[in-house]
């Protein structure tokens, strides 16, 4: 009954999309994700990130297949990437549970619909209409 969900991971730095942030020396760094994030996944990540606290925290958000963080380039590897990975892991776990629950509910609804269809077919076979 498990969903077909595959965890999202950061797969690479998108050099072409990375550039000035308009905030002094800070850079808008764009990281590509392994797949496009469903809207519920992105919303969970963005909320979890906004509540996550650590030293030197910077603004970050997910949209589609990208994760953007505005920071100094030399901060990314040691300061922010471990924290981003923590929140991604937490988000994957939460979304995986959500996806499994959605799959379970969908299967339950399909089973109910099939039982009703079978009952109607049996009723139709038993009816003597003349």
Secondary structure per residue as TSV (DSSP state, phi and psi in degrees):
chain	resnum	aa	ss	phi	psi
A	1	X	-	360.0	7.3
A	2	X	-	-72.0	151.3
A	3	X	-	-77.1	173.6
A	4	X	-	-91.8	24.7
A	5	X	-	-70.0	134.2
A	6	X	-	-117.5	129.9
A	7	X	-	-56.1	145.1
A	8	X	-	-90.1	141.0
A	9	X	-	-136.7	160.4
A	10	X	E	-80.1	128.6
A	11	X	E	-110.6	-26.9
A	12	X	E	-169.4	163.7
A	13	X	E	-87.4	127.4
A	14	X	-	-90.3	93.1
A	15	X	T	-62.7	-36.6
A	16	X	T	-66.5	-34.8
A	17	X	T	-89.2	-16.3
A	18	X	-	-76.7	138.8
A	19	X	E	-174.9	-167.6
A	20	X	E	-57.8	144.1
A	21	X	-	-97.4	-14.6
A	22	X	S	81.7	10.7
A	23	X	S	-122.3	60.7
A	24	X	T	67.3	-129.4
A	25	X	T	-80.4	-7.0
A	26	X	-	-70.8	144.1
A	27	X	E	-117.3	141.6
A	28	X	E	-85.1	103.3
A	29	X	E	-96.4	127.8
A	30	X	E	-108.4	123.6
A	31	X	E	-110.5	133.7
A	32	X	E	-84.7	140.8
A	33	X	E	-98.8	160.1
A	34	X	S	-66.2	-20.8
A	35	X	S	-159.2	166.1
A	36	X	-	-70.0	131.1
A	37	X	-	-78.0	126.7
A	38	X	-	-58.4	153.6
A	39	X	H	-57.5	-37.5
A	40	X	H	-65.2	-39.0
A	41	X	H	-64.0	-49.0
A	42	X	H	-61.7	-41.1
A	43	X	H	-63.7	-43.2
A	44	X	H	-62.6	-46.4
A	45	X	H	-59.0	-50.2
A	46	X	H	-61.0	-40.7
A	47	X	H	-67.2	-44.6
A	48	X	H	-62.9	-40.3
A	49	X	H	-65.0	-41.9
A	50	X	H	-65.0	-26.2
A	51	X	H	-93.1	-13.8
A	52	X	-	-75.3	133.5
A	53	X	-	-122.4	132.2
A	54	X	-	-160.5	165.0
A	55	X	T	-63.0	141.3
A	56	X	T	68.3	18.9
A	57	X	-	-57.8	141.8
A	58	X	-	-125.4	165.4
A	59	X	-	-72.0	133.7
A	60	X	E	-146.9	152.1
A	61	X	E	-158.3	157.2
A	62	X	E	-112.1	139.3
A	63	X	E	-150.0	124.1
A	64	X	T	60.7	-121.7
A	65	X	T	-103.5	17.5
A	66	X	E	-128.1	149.7
A	67	X	E	-120.1	123.2
A	68	X	E	-110.7	137.5
A	69	X	E	-135.6	137.3
A	70	X	E	-102.2	112.5
A	71	X	E	-161.3	177.5
A	72	X	-	-77.0	136.8
A	73	X	H	-54.5	-37.7
A	74	X	H	-72.3	-10.6
A	75	X	H	-85.3	-24.8
A	76	X	I	-56.4	-55.5
A	77	X	I	-61.5	-50.8
A	78	X	I	-89.1	-36.1
A	79	X	I	-91.7	-44.5
A	80	X	I	-101.4	-37.2
A	81	X	H	-58.0	-44.5
A	82	X	H	-60.2	-38.1
A	83	X	H	-71.1	-40.6
A	84	X	H	-60.7	-43.3
A	85	X	H	-63.4	-37.7
A	86	X	H	-60.0	-47.6
A	87	X	H	-70.5	-35.1
A	88	X	H	-63.1	-44.3
A	89	X	H	-62.1	-43.3
A	90	X	H	-62.8	-42.2
A	91	X	H	-66.5	-42.3
A	92	X	H	-59.6	-42.7
A	93	X	H	-64.5	-46.6
A	94	X	H	-65.4	-43.7
A	95	X	H	-68.9	-36.2
A	96	X	H	-59.5	-43.5
A	97	X	H	-64.4	-41.7
A	98	X	H	-62.4	-46.6
A	99	X	H	-63.4	-40.4
A	100	X	H	-63.1	-41.3
A	101	X	H	-65.5	-40.9
A	102	X	H	-63.6	-40.7
A	103	X	H	-64.2	-43.8
A	104	X	H	-61.5	-45.3
A	105	X	H	-63.5	-42.3
A	106	X	H	-62.7	-43.5
A	107	X	H	-64.5	-39.6
A	108	X	H	-61.6	-44.4
A	109	X	H	-64.0	-39.5
A	110	X	H	-64.5	-40.0
A	111	X	H	-65.4	-42.0
A	112	X	H	-62.8	-44.8
A	113	X	H	-63.0	-39.7
A	114	X	H	-67.3	-40.5
A	115	X	H	-61.9	-43.3
A	116	X	H	-63.1	-41.7
A	117	X	H	-63.0	-43.1
A	118	X	H	-64.0	-42.6
A	119	X	H	-62.5	-41.2
A	120	X	H	-66.0	-38.5
A	121	X	H	-64.5	-40.4
A	122	X	H	-65.8	-43.1
A	123	X	H	-60.3	-44.8
A	124	X	H	-58.7	-40.9
A	125	X	H	-67.6	-27.8
A	126	X	H	-88.9	-21.1
A	127	X	-	-66.3	133.9
A	128	X	-	-111.9	102.0
A	129	X	-	-97.7	2.1
A	130	X	-	-108.1	360.0
